[in-house]
Amino acid sequence: MNEDWKKDPRIQSMNPEKVEFLSRLTAEIQNTPKNQLLNKFLSLSLEASQNGISFSNQETDLMTGILMNYMNPADKGKLNLLRTLSQKLASRQS
């Protein structure tokens, strides 16, 4: 996936650390087999949390929408799977 999503005006107000985290996340997603996505996501999420990075639901929805516009079908499928898994995890914690 290219880096054009970073030019989207909707993320200009987002914290640069969050944008950098998302950049790393998208690169890692592209290179991770589907059966390892959850583990990769959890490890990156833990790392982000340890560094004080968290995303609101609004930020998550915004970034997902932006990233989906720039992904190929295979990567879109991975992101959708990741979203489903993270929503299931969040519902268990509630």
All heavy atoms as an XYZ file, in Angstrom:
750
protein
N       0.852     -1.180      0.000
C       0.000      0.000      0.000
C       0.890      1.232      0.000
O       1.896      1.280      0.687
C      -0.893     -0.002      1.241
C      -1.879      1.134      1.245
S      -3.129      1.004      2.521
C      -2.260      1.747      3.861
N       0.490      2.211     -0.758
C       1.268      3.438     -0.796
C       0.974      4.304      0.430
O       0.125      3.980      1.248
C       1.012      4.192     -2.107
C      -0.423      4.643     -2.251
O      -1.043      5.103     -1.305
N      -0.964      4.520     -3.450
N       1.646      5.402      0.531
C       1.526      6.286      1.692
C       0.606      7.478      1.421
O       0.562      8.414      2.224
C       2.916      6.788      2.090
C       3.880      5.689      2.499
C       3.592      5.121      3.863
O       3.345      5.899      4.790
O       3.598      3.876      3.999
N      -0.138      7.456      0.323
C      -1.006      8.580     -0.033
C      -2.064      8.869      1.025
O      -2.511     10.005      1.157
C      -1.691      8.341     -1.380
C      -0.729      8.463     -2.547
O       0.384      9.000     -2.358
O      -1.087      8.012     -3.645
N      -2.461      7.862      1.785
C      -3.480      8.059      2.810
C      -3.053      9.103      3.837
O      -3.895      9.773      4.425
C      -3.830      6.738      3.491
C      -2.692      6.107      4.227
C      -1.789      5.214      3.735
C      -2.323      6.321      5.589
N      -0.883      4.848      4.707
C      -1.191      5.515      5.859
C      -2.848      7.110      6.612
C      -0.568      5.495      7.102
C      -2.220      7.072      7.855
C      -1.100      6.271      8.079
N      -1.748      9.281      4.013
C      -1.256     10.267      4.982
C      -1.554     11.701      4.551
O      -1.527     12.607      5.375
C       0.249     10.115      5.177
C       0.641      8.848      5.903
C       2.136      8.821      6.098
C       2.592      7.569      6.784
N       4.041      7.537      6.960
N      -1.836     11.894      3.275
C      -2.125     13.229      2.758
C      -3.586     13.614      2.910
O      -3.959     14.754      2.651
C      -1.724     13.304      1.278
C      -0.248     13.094      1.044
C       0.072     13.043     -0.428
C       1.513     12.650     -0.654
N       1.801     12.412     -2.063
N      -4.407     12.682      3.339
C      -5.833     12.956      3.496
C      -6.011     14.085      4.512
O      -5.492     14.016      5.626
C      -6.562     11.697      3.968
C      -8.059     11.845      3.879
O      -8.611     12.685      4.618
O      -8.680     11.124      3.084
N      -6.743     15.126      4.142
C      -6.894     16.279      5.047
C      -7.595     15.950      6.365
O      -7.412     16.660      7.351
C      -7.716     17.284      4.236
C      -8.299     16.519      3.109
C      -7.427     15.321      2.877
N      -8.322     14.863      6.407
C      -9.028     14.515      7.641
C      -8.094     14.059      8.758
O      -8.479     14.066      9.923
C     -10.072     13.427      7.354
C     -11.181     13.914      6.423
C     -12.095     12.797      6.040
N     -11.395     11.882      5.130
C     -11.903     10.764      4.649
N     -13.114     10.383      4.999
N     -11.218     10.005      3.822
N      -6.873     13.683      8.423
C      -5.965     13.254      9.493
C      -4.955     14.333      9.874
O      -4.117     14.107     10.734
C      -5.237     11.942      9.151
C      -4.300     12.127      7.966
C      -6.199     10.822      8.933
C      -3.315     10.996      7.830
N      -5.056     15.492      9.257
C      -4.101     16.554      9.546
C      -4.127     16.986     11.008
O      -3.113     17.400     11.557
C      -4.343     17.761      8.633
C      -4.156     17.455      7.165
C      -2.792     16.859      6.852
O      -1.768     17.372      7.265
N      -2.791     15.741      6.126
N      -5.271     16.849     11.653
C      -5.372     17.259     13.054
C      -5.020     16.132     14.019
O      -4.976     16.335     15.228
C      -6.789     17.763     13.345
O      -7.718     16.712     13.149
N      -4.753     14.959     13.489
C      -4.428     13.808     14.345
C      -2.993     13.911     14.849
O      -2.106     14.402     14.152
C      -4.625     12.504     13.571
C      -4.541     11.267     14.441
S      -4.877      9.742     13.530
C      -6.654      9.833     13.442
N      -2.788     13.435     16.049
C      -1.472     13.408     16.667
C      -0.494     12.670     15.750
O      -0.772     11.559     15.309
C      -1.609     12.693     18.014
C      -0.307     12.590     18.763
O       0.750     12.361     18.199
N      -0.388     12.742     20.069
N       0.677     13.273     15.476
C       1.656     12.623     14.586
C       2.110     11.240     15.078
O       2.413     10.372     14.265
C       2.836     13.598     14.577
C       2.238     14.912     14.937
C       1.099     14.611     15.867
N       2.142     11.030     16.388
C       2.511      9.707     16.909
C       1.483      8.658     16.495
O       1.828      7.523     16.192
C       2.609      9.729     18.431
C       3.837     10.441     18.954
C       3.881     10.427     20.468
O       2.821     10.559     21.124
O       4.990     10.269     21.000
N       0.216      9.058     16.470
C      -0.840      8.132     16.061
C      -0.718      7.808     14.579
O      -0.886      6.661     14.173
C      -2.218      8.717     16.368
C      -2.511      8.796     17.841
C      -3.890      9.361     18.091
C      -4.197      9.422     19.574
N      -5.567      9.891     19.830
N      -0.417      8.819     13.779
C      -0.256      8.600     12.341
C       0.930      7.671     12.088
O       0.856      6.760     11.264
C      -0.095      9.938     11.592
C       0.185      9.705     10.110
C      -1.340     10.814     11.771
N       2.002      7.866     12.822
C       3.171      7.002     12.677
C       2.844      5.568     13.089
O       3.243      4.607     12.427
C       4.341      7.529     13.516
C       5.602      6.695     13.397
C       6.125      6.550     11.977
O       5.981      7.488     11.168
O       6.672      5.478     11.656
N       2.095      5.409     14.167
C       1.673      4.078     14.588
C       0.840      3.419     13.493
O       1.045      2.255     13.166
C       0.881      4.150     15.892
C       0.258      2.836     16.274
C       1.018      1.834     16.848
C      -1.079      2.585     16.024
C       0.458      0.606     17.183
C      -1.649      1.371     16.355
C      -0.885      0.373     16.934
N      -0.083      4.156     12.913
C      -0.922      3.614     11.853
C      -0.104      3.240     10.631
O      -0.386      2.244      9.966
C      -2.023      4.602     11.480
C      -3.073      4.778     12.565
C      -3.932      5.999     12.278
C      -3.931      3.546     12.689
N       0.912      4.009     10.355
C       1.790      3.697      9.234
C       2.499      2.362      9.469
O       2.561      1.511      8.574
C       2.817      4.818      9.057
O       3.639      4.566      7.955
N       2.996      2.172     10.675
C       3.629      0.896     11.023
C       2.623     -0.246     10.978
O       2.918     -1.336     10.497
C       4.229      0.966     12.431
C       5.574      1.619     12.468
C       6.279      1.480     13.809
N       6.284      0.122     14.303
C       6.062     -0.203     15.571
N       5.799      0.710     16.462
N       6.097     -1.464     15.949
N       1.424      0.004     11.501
C       0.386     -1.021     11.519
C       0.031     -1.469     10.106
O      -0.048     -2.666      9.828
C      -0.859     -0.511     12.242
C      -2.031     -1.479     12.341
C      -1.667     -2.681     13.195
C      -3.252     -0.789     12.920
N      -0.153     -0.522      9.198
C      -0.510     -0.898      7.823
C       0.615     -1.685      7.156
O       0.354     -2.647      6.438
C      -0.874      0.323      6.956
O       0.215      1.257      6.958
C      -2.121      1.008      7.456
N       1.857     -1.302      7.410
C       2.981     -2.041      6.831
C       3.033     -3.462      7.387
O       3.260     -4.418      6.641
C       4.290     -1.310      7.129
N       2.800     -3.600      8.675
C       2.833     -4.922      9.301
C       1.668     -5.789      8.826
O       1.830     -6.985      8.598
C       2.797     -4.791     10.826
C       3.956     -4.018     11.393
C       5.064     -4.877     11.926
O       4.887     -6.099     12.008
O       6.108     -4.309     12.266
N       0.482     -5.205      8.664
C      -0.685     -5.954      8.205
C      -0.423     -6.549      6.826
O      -0.764     -7.694      6.565
C      -1.941     -5.058      8.170
C      -2.438     -4.804      9.592
C      -3.055     -5.695      7.343
C      -3.560     -3.782      9.662
N       0.189     -5.772      5.966
C       0.452     -6.242      4.604
C       1.353     -7.465      4.579
O       1.256     -8.292      3.681
C       1.097     -5.130      3.780
C       0.166     -4.009      3.462
C       0.864     -2.888      2.718
O       2.082     -2.812      2.681
N       0.079     -2.009      2.134
N       2.234     -7.568      5.553
C       3.225     -8.638      5.542
C       2.928     -9.760      6.534
O       3.785    -10.589      6.787
C       4.610     -8.049      5.839
C       5.027     -7.051      4.780
O       4.896     -7.300      3.593
N       5.498     -5.907      5.211
N       1.724     -9.760      7.085
C       1.367    -10.757      8.088
C       0.329    -11.717      7.524
O      -0.701    -11.281      7.019
C       0.802    -10.059      9.348
O       1.784     -9.142      9.845
C       0.459    -11.059     10.428
N       0.577    -13.020      7.625
C      -0.438    -13.994      7.191
C      -1.709    -13.854      8.027
O      -1.645    -13.469      9.207
C       0.236    -15.347      7.440
C       1.698    -15.056      7.542
C       1.806    -13.662      8.069
N      -2.855    -14.166      7.436
C      -4.139    -14.015      8.123
C      -4.172    -14.728      9.469
O      -4.717    -14.210     10.426
C      -5.293    -14.517      7.251
C      -5.722    -13.546      6.198
C      -6.977    -14.035      5.505
C      -7.418    -13.030      4.470
N      -8.666    -13.408      3.838
N      -3.576    -15.891      9.550
C      -3.645    -16.654     10.796
C      -2.779    -16.049     11.905
O      -2.838    -16.497     13.039
C      -3.281    -18.123     10.574
C      -1.845    -18.312     10.146
O      -1.165    -17.393      9.716
N      -1.371    -19.538     10.256
N      -1.986    -15.031     11.588
C      -1.148    -14.378     12.585
C      -1.567    -12.931     12.851
O      -0.928    -12.226     13.637
C       0.311    -14.421     12.149
C       0.867    -15.824     12.051
C       2.272    -15.847     11.498
O       2.938    -14.822     11.384
N       2.749    -17.023     11.134
N      -2.637    -12.483     12.186
C      -3.056    -11.088     12.316
C      -3.412    -10.703     13.749
O      -3.028     -9.634     14.219
C      -4.262    -10.799     11.412
C      -3.956    -10.428      9.977
C      -5.239    -10.278      9.196
C      -3.123     -9.178      9.897
N      -4.150    -11.535     14.422
C      -4.582    -11.193     15.774
C      -3.375    -11.008     16.692
O      -3.300    -10.021     17.425
C      -5.531    -12.247     16.331
C      -6.059    -11.960     17.733
C      -6.793    -10.630     17.796
C      -6.960    -13.085     18.201
N      -2.435    -11.927     16.633
C      -1.243    -11.802     17.470
C      -0.456    -10.541     17.140
O       0.023     -9.842     18.036
C      -0.341    -13.030     17.332
C      -0.922    -14.242     18.010
O      -1.731    -14.127     18.924
N      -0.514    -15.418     17.558
N      -0.318    -10.237     15.866
C       0.406     -9.033     15.447
C      -0.318     -7.790     15.940
O       0.285     -6.861     16.486
C       0.540     -9.014     13.922
C       1.246     -7.798     13.373
C       2.656     -7.655     13.860
C       3.548     -8.669     13.232
N       4.958     -8.525     13.623
N      -1.629     -7.761     15.760
C      -2.428     -6.618     16.197
C      -2.315     -6.431     17.708
O      -2.116     -5.317     18.185
C      -3.892     -6.812     15.791
C      -4.785     -5.728     16.281
C      -4.771     -4.471     15.700
C      -5.659     -5.955     17.335
C      -5.596     -3.452     16.161
C      -6.487     -4.955     17.793
C      -6.453     -3.706     17.212
N      -2.420     -7.525     18.448
C      -2.337     -7.424     19.908
C      -0.973     -6.927     20.361
O      -0.883     -6.105     21.273
C      -2.672     -8.776     20.551
C      -4.123     -9.227     20.417
C      -4.290    -10.638     20.970
C      -5.066     -8.260     21.103
N       0.077     -7.408     19.735
C       1.412     -6.964     20.136
C       1.623     -5.488     19.807
O       2.179     -4.736     20.611
C       2.506     -7.828     19.515
O       2.573     -7.667     18.129
N       1.151     -5.048     18.651
C       1.269     -3.635     18.295
C       0.382     -2.762     19.173
O       0.779     -1.662     19.559
C       0.935     -3.420     16.820
C       1.966     -3.948     15.827
C       1.419     -3.878     14.405
C       3.262     -3.172     15.938
N      -0.797     -3.260     19.511
C      -1.694     -2.509     20.393
C      -1.090     -2.360     21.783
O      -1.178     -1.294     22.396
C      -3.052     -3.199     20.495
O      -3.706     -3.156     19.257
N      -0.476     -3.417     22.280
C       0.178     -3.363     23.586
C       1.324     -2.356     23.557
O       1.475     -1.546     24.474
C       0.684     -4.749     23.981
C       1.426     -4.842     25.311
C       0.522     -4.412     26.467
C       1.945     -6.245     25.529
N       2.093     -2.400     22.506
C       3.204     -1.453     22.357
C       2.684     -0.021     22.328
O       3.230      0.866     22.984
C       3.979     -1.762     21.078
C       5.159     -0.850     20.843
C       5.848     -1.132     19.518
O       5.839     -2.289     19.066
O       6.399     -0.176     18.938
N       1.617      0.219     21.580
C       1.037      1.560     21.508
C       0.548      2.001     22.885
O       0.802      3.132     23.315
C      -0.112      1.592     20.500
N      -0.129      1.110     23.569
C      -0.647      1.417     24.901
C       0.486      1.753     25.861
O       0.386      2.693     26.651
C      -1.455      0.231     25.410
O      -1.943      0.489     26.702
N       1.560      1.000     25.801
C       2.715      1.255     26.667
C       3.359      2.605     26.363
O       3.999      3.192     27.219
C       3.739      0.127     26.524
C       3.274     -1.173     27.119
C       4.202     -2.338     26.805
O       4.979     -2.310     25.856
N       4.089     -3.397     27.601
N       3.173      3.078     25.147
C       3.702      4.384     24.748
C       2.667      5.498     24.876
O       2.874      6.601     24.384
C       4.253      4.324     23.322
C       5.512      3.494     23.240
O       6.389      3.596     24.088
N       5.599      2.640     22.243
N       1.533      5.181     25.494
C       0.505      6.196     25.724
C      -0.320      6.550     24.504
O      -0.947      7.604     24.455
N      -0.356      5.676     23.512
C      -1.123      5.930     22.290
C      -2.426      5.150     22.348
O      -2.421      3.933     22.515
C      -0.326      5.524     21.035
C       0.966      6.342     20.932
C      -1.168      5.705     19.779
C       1.906      5.870     19.834
N      -3.525      5.854     22.242
C      -4.835      5.200     22.158
C      -5.688      5.976     21.163
O      -5.446      7.153     20.909
C      -5.509      5.143     23.531
O      -5.769      6.451     23.995
N      -6.666      5.286     20.609
C      -7.518      5.883     19.585
C      -8.964      5.878     20.050
O      -9.442      4.876     20.578
C      -7.415      5.086     18.272
C      -6.057      5.154     17.644
C      -5.081      4.225     17.971
C      -5.745      6.154     16.744
C      -3.816      4.281     17.408
C      -4.481      6.226     16.173
C      -3.515      5.285     16.510
N      -9.633      6.987     19.807
C     -11.066      7.042     20.094
C     -11.795      6.238     19.022
O     -11.222      5.934     17.968
C     -11.556      8.489     20.084
O     -11.508      9.015     18.763
N     -13.045      5.903     19.281
C     -13.837      5.194     18.262
C     -13.938      6.022     16.995
O     -13.883      5.483     15.888
C     -15.226      4.874     18.799
C     -15.211      3.781     19.841
O     -14.264      3.005     19.919
N     -16.241      3.721     20.654
N     -14.097      7.334     17.151
C     -14.200      8.217     15.988
C     -12.903      8.190     15.172
O     -12.943      8.111     13.945
C     -14.514      9.636     16.438
C     -14.714     10.601     15.294
C     -15.040     12.004     15.783
O     -15.021     12.285     16.975
N     -15.342     12.881     14.850
N     -11.751      8.246     15.843
C     -10.475      8.190     15.135
C     -10.301      6.846     14.428
O      -9.832      6.794     13.290
C      -9.312      8.391     16.110
C      -9.159      9.795     16.611
C      -8.089      9.928     17.676
O      -7.907      8.976     18.480
O      -7.436     10.984     17.705
N     -10.695      5.783     15.097
C     -10.584      4.452     14.503
C     -11.443      4.339     13.254
O     -10.984      3.851     12.213
C     -10.985      3.375     15.529
O     -10.133      3.490     16.671
C     -10.860      1.988     14.942
N     -12.681      4.795     13.332
C     -13.568      4.745     12.164
C     -13.031      5.604     11.026
O     -13.065      5.199      9.858
C     -14.977      5.208     12.542
C     -15.702      4.215     13.445
O     -15.277      3.047     13.513
O     -16.697      4.627     14.078
N     -12.538      6.781     11.349
C     -11.988      7.678     10.336
C     -10.801      7.031      9.633
O     -10.750      6.970      8.404
C     -11.567      9.003     10.981
C     -10.797      9.965     10.079
C     -11.669     10.447      8.928
C     -10.276     11.136     10.887
N      -9.860      6.511     10.410
C      -8.669      5.934      9.806
C      -8.988      4.671      9.016
O      -8.412      4.443      7.959
C      -7.622      5.632     10.881
C      -6.931      6.876     11.404
S      -6.250      7.941     10.102
C      -5.165      6.839      9.238
N      -9.894      3.869      9.505
C     -10.269      2.666      8.768
C     -10.840      3.051      7.412
O     -10.479      2.472      6.382
C     -11.286      1.833      9.565
O     -10.706      1.481     10.816
C     -11.664      0.572      8.819
N     -11.714      4.039      7.399
C     -12.304      4.503      6.142
C     -11.265      5.032      5.174
O     -11.285      4.730      3.979
N     -10.335      5.815      5.689
C      -9.283      6.377      4.839
C      -8.391      5.263      4.297
O      -8.118      5.191      3.096
C      -8.444      7.406      5.622
C      -9.284      8.656      5.920
C      -7.185      7.790      4.833
C      -8.633      9.618      6.888
N      -7.936      4.378      5.175
C      -7.027      3.320      4.744
C      -7.671      2.398      3.722
O      -7.015      1.960      2.772
C      -6.546      2.515      5.952
C      -5.625      3.252      6.920
C      -5.375      2.397      8.154
C      -4.322      3.624      6.256
N      -8.959      2.111      3.899
C      -9.656      1.204      2.968
C      -9.639      1.751      1.545
O      -9.601      0.984      0.584
C     -11.094      0.979      3.418
C     -11.207      0.232      4.732
S     -10.850     -1.492      4.599
C     -12.479     -2.139      4.397
N      -9.645      3.073      1.401
C      -9.624      3.673      0.068
C      -8.321      3.410     -0.679
O      -8.280      3.488     -1.900
C      -9.841      5.188      0.159
C     -11.250      5.537      0.537
O     -12.195      4.829      0.212
N     -11.415      6.629      1.253
N      -7.263      3.124      0.047
C      -5.946      2.972     -0.569
C      -5.433      1.535     -0.573
O      -4.325      1.276     -1.026
C      -4.931      3.876      0.150
C      -5.252      5.329     -0.024
C      -5.961      6.024      0.940
C      -4.879      6.002     -1.183
C      -6.283      7.359      0.769
C      -5.191      7.339     -1.357
C      -5.886      8.008     -0.377
O      -6.209      9.330     -0.553
N      -6.236      0.612     -0.073
C      -5.787     -0.776      0.016
C      -6.246     -1.603     -1.170
O      -7.305     -1.351     -1.729
C      -6.328     -1.425      1.298
C      -5.723     -0.906      2.552
S      -6.408     -1.779      3.974
C      -5.097     -1.533      5.137
N      -5.436     -2.605     -1.482
C      -5.862     -3.561     -2.493
C      -6.847     -4.525     -1.837
O      -6.976     -4.552     -0.611
C      -4.649     -4.284     -3.103
C      -3.884     -5.103     -2.092
O      -4.464     -5.820     -1.277
N      -2.565     -5.020     -2.144
N      -7.577     -5.317     -2.627
C      -8.605     -6.202     -2.056
C      -8.087     -7.161     -0.986
O      -8.759     -7.395      0.013
C      -9.126     -6.963     -3.280
C      -8.895     -6.029     -4.422
C      -7.596     -5.337     -4.101
N      -6.903     -7.699     -1.160
C      -6.358     -8.634     -0.168
C      -6.128     -7.934      1.171
O      -6.464     -8.466      2.232
C      -5.058     -9.253     -0.671
N      -5.568     -6.725      1.124
C      -5.312     -5.990      2.358
C      -6.612     -5.502      2.998
O      -6.722     -5.439      4.217
C      -4.369     -4.816      2.108
C      -2.952     -5.273      1.810
O      -2.579     -6.379      2.253
O      -2.214     -4.533      1.134
N      -7.603     -5.174      2.171
C      -8.912     -4.804      2.715
C      -9.513     -5.967      3.494
O     -10.084     -5.783      4.566
C      -9.876     -4.388      1.596
C      -9.631     -3.012      1.053
C     -10.644     -2.677     -0.029
C     -10.334     -1.347     -0.664
N     -11.308     -0.982     -1.697
N      -9.361     -7.164      2.961
C      -9.858     -8.348      3.649
C      -9.167     -8.545      4.989
O      -9.806     -8.866      5.990
N      -7.856     -8.325      5.014
C      -7.115     -8.448      6.268
C      -7.592     -7.399      7.287
O      -7.765     -7.701      8.461
C      -5.613     -8.288      6.031
C      -4.969     -9.470      5.362
C      -3.480     -9.239      5.212
C      -2.787    -10.430      4.603
N      -1.331    -10.231      4.521
N      -7.785     -6.172      6.811
C      -8.228     -5.118      7.724
C      -9.626     -5.407      8.251
O      -9.899     -5.214      9.441
C      -8.182     -3.744      7.034
C      -8.551     -2.556      7.916
C      -7.636     -2.458      9.134
C      -8.489     -1.272      7.116
N     -10.505     -5.891      7.395
C     -11.854     -6.243      7.847
C     -11.811     -7.354      8.890
O     -12.538     -7.304      9.887
C     -12.746     -6.644      6.670
C     -13.294     -5.449      5.944
O     -13.549     -4.403      6.538
N     -13.473     -5.581      4.645
N     -10.962     -8.347      8.672
C     -10.808     -9.422      9.644
C     -10.287     -8.870     10.962
O     -10.799     -9.203     12.035
C      -9.867    -10.498      9.099
C      -9.527    -11.645     10.044
C     -10.789    -12.422     10.444
C      -8.515    -12.579      9.390
N      -9.319     -8.005     10.889
C      -8.756     -7.390     12.079
C      -9.794     -6.569     12.826
O      -9.883     -6.624     14.054
C      -7.572     -6.521     11.667
C      -6.557     -6.146     12.701
C      -6.017     -7.359     13.418
C      -5.420     -5.382     12.050
N     -10.609     -5.810     12.108
C     -11.674     -5.021     12.728
C     -12.670     -5.922     13.451
O     -13.081     -5.644     14.574
C     -12.421     -4.197     11.670
C     -11.673     -2.986     11.209
C     -12.405     -2.259     10.117
N     -13.633     -1.661     10.626
C     -14.569     -1.150      9.873
N     -14.443     -1.163      8.565
N     -15.645     -0.613     10.396
N     -13.048     -7.003     12.814
C     -13.996     -7.945     13.417
C     -13.425     -8.530     14.702
O     -14.105     -8.593     15.729
C     -14.347     -9.069     12.429
O     -14.914     -8.492     11.254
C     -15.313    -10.054     13.030
N     -12.162     -8.942     14.658
C     -11.523     -9.517     15.828
C     -11.413     -8.498     16.963
O     -11.678     -8.819     18.124
C     -10.144    -10.059     15.470
C     -10.113    -11.259     14.547
C      -8.679    -11.557     14.098
C     -10.737    -12.475     15.211
N     -11.050     -7.274     16.627
C     -10.911     -6.259     17.682
C     -12.266     -5.895     18.279
O     -12.371     -5.640     19.484
C     -10.190     -5.024     17.155
O     -10.944     -4.354     16.190
N     -13.321     -5.881     17.469
C     -14.664     -5.599     18.000
C     -15.111     -6.715     18.946
O     -15.718     -6.453     19.976
C     -15.668     -5.423     16.854
C     -15.479     -4.137     16.097
C     -16.292     -4.073     14.822
O     -16.834     -5.059     14.361
N     -16.349     -2.887     14.212
N     -14.788     -7.953     18.606
C     -15.139     -9.074     19.479
C     -14.378     -8.979     20.802
O     -14.935     -9.228     21.869
C     -14.856    -10.405     18.798
C     -15.842    -10.746     17.710
C     -15.541    -12.083     17.079
C     -16.548    -12.392     15.982
N     -16.304    -13.672     15.346
N     -13.110     -8.614     20.732
C     -12.328     -8.448     21.953
C     -12.899     -7.321     22.820
O     -12.994     -7.459     24.030
C     -10.881     -8.156     21.619
C     -10.027     -9.313     21.153
C      -8.656     -8.832     20.714
C      -9.885    -10.340     22.246
N     -13.269     -6.233     22.188
C     -13.792     -5.092     22.930
C     -15.116     -5.448     23.595
O     -15.387     -5.040     24.727
C     -13.980     -3.893     22.002
N     -15.951     -6.226     22.922
C     -17.244     -6.594     23.504
C     -17.074     -7.539     24.685
O     -17.874     -7.532     25.621
C     -18.162     -7.207     22.456
O     -17.674     -8.469     22.037
N     -16.028     -8.332     24.706
C     -15.759     -9.242     25.825
C     -15.290     -8.466     27.053
O     -15.515     -8.886     28.174
C     -14.689    -10.265     25.449
C     -15.197    -11.310     24.506
C     -14.120    -12.311     24.220
N     -14.571    -13.261     23.208
C     -13.779    -14.106     22.592
N     -12.504    -14.136     22.893
N     -14.269    -14.922     21.704
N     -14.620     -7.346     26.815
C     -14.088     -6.553     27.920
C     -15.159     -5.672     28.545
O     -14.985     -5.187     29.637
C     -12.927     -5.696     27.444
C     -11.738     -6.530     27.034
C     -10.625     -5.700     26.431
O     -10.760     -4.508     26.216
N      -9.517     -6.354     26.130
N     -16.274     -5.487     27.866
C     -17.333     -4.611     28.369
C     -18.176     -5.303     29.406
O     -18.312     -6.459     29.503
C     -18.231     -4.164     27.226
O     -17.487     -3.433     26.290
